[in-house]
Amino acid sequence: MKEGRAVFHIPSGSEPYETELPLFAMQIDNEKNTRVPCVVIQIENCSEGTAVGVRYLDGGNGVGMANEFEFYSGIPEELSL
């Protein structure tokens, strides 16, 4: 985290999720009915599930569980020009 390559640390332990990074994603908030574009830089399996660390396109970092995201191997169509 100090070197900027991770967004979160799980003190109880975790294992990297096997996938190619970075990934484009949409963070979904069903309660607010929002879809926030982001870039996934960290995915780890832990006892609570699969945690995801992202960088938002307008700046800042975020963390959520995998079921809060839609993942894309390329730029999502809704973001393409």
C-alpha positions as CSV (number, residue, x, y, z in Angstrom):
1,M,0.0,0.0,0.0
2,K,2.8,2.4,0.8
3,E,4.2,2.1,-2.7
4,G,0.8,2.7,-4.3
5,R,0.5,-0.8,-5.8
6,A,-2.3,-1.8,-3.5
7,V,-5.5,-0.2,-2.2
8,F,-6.2,-2.3,0.8
9,H,-4.6,-4.8,3.3
10,I,-6.5,-7.6,5.0
11,P,-4.8,-8.2,8.4
12,S,-6.4,-11.7,8.8
13,G,-4.8,-12.8,5.5
14,S,-5.7,-13.2,1.8
15,E,-4.6,-14.7,-1.4
16,P,-4.4,-13.0,-4.8
17,Y,-7.2,-13.8,-7.2
18,E,-5.8,-15.2,-10.4
19,T,-6.6,-12.7,-13.2
20,E,-4.8,-10.3,-15.4
21,L,-4.7,-6.8,-14.1
22,P,-5.5,-4.0,-14.6
23,L,-9.2,-4.5,-15.6
24,F,-11.8,-1.9,-16.4
25,A,-14.9,-2.2,-14.2
26,M,-18.2,-0.5,-13.3
27,Q,-18.9,-0.3,-9.6
28,I,-22.6,-0.8,-9.1
29,D,-24.6,0.8,-6.4
30,N,-28.2,-0.5,-6.7
31,E,-29.5,1.6,-3.8
32,K,-28.3,4.9,-5.5
33,N,-28.8,3.5,-9.0
34,T,-25.3,4.5,-10.0
35,R,-22.6,2.9,-12.2
36,V,-19.1,4.4,-11.5
37,P,-16.3,3.6,-13.9
38,C,-13.0,2.5,-12.4
39,V,-9.8,0.5,-13.0
40,V,-9.2,-2.6,-10.9
41,I,-5.6,-2.8,-9.6
42,Q,-6.1,-5.4,-6.8
43,I,-8.3,-8.5,-6.3
44,E,-7.8,-10.8,-3.3
45,N,-9.7,-13.8,-1.9
46,C,-10.3,-13.6,1.8
47,S,-12.6,-15.2,4.4
48,E,-15.3,-12.6,3.6
49,G,-15.2,-13.3,-0.2
50,T,-13.4,-11.6,-3.0
51,A,-12.2,-8.0,-2.3
52,V,-11.5,-5.5,-5.1
53,G,-9.4,-2.4,-5.0
54,V,-9.9,0.2,-7.6
55,R,-8.8,3.6,-8.9
56,Y,-11.5,5.9,-10.0
57,L,-11.2,7.7,-13.4
58,D,-11.7,11.1,-11.7
59,G,-9.2,10.3,-8.9
60,G,-9.1,8.5,-5.7
61,N,-9.3,4.8,-4.6
62,G,-12.1,2.5,-3.6
63,V,-12.7,-0.9,-2.2
64,G,-15.6,-3.3,-2.5
65,M,-16.6,-6.9,-2.8
66,A,-16.6,-8.5,-6.3
67,N,-20.4,-8.8,-6.4
68,E,-20.5,-4.9,-6.5
69,F,-18.7,-4.8,-9.8
70,E,-19.0,-5.6,-13.5
71,F,-15.6,-6.5,-15.0
72,Y,-14.4,-5.8,-18.5
73,S,-11.3,-6.9,-20.4
74,G,-11.4,-3.7,-22.5
75,I,-13.1,-0.3,-22.3
76,P,-16.8,-0.8,-21.6
77,E,-19.0,0.2,-24.6
78,E,-20.8,2.8,-22.5
79,L,-17.5,4.7,-22.0
80,S,-16.2,4.4,-25.6
81,L,-16.4,7.4,-27.9
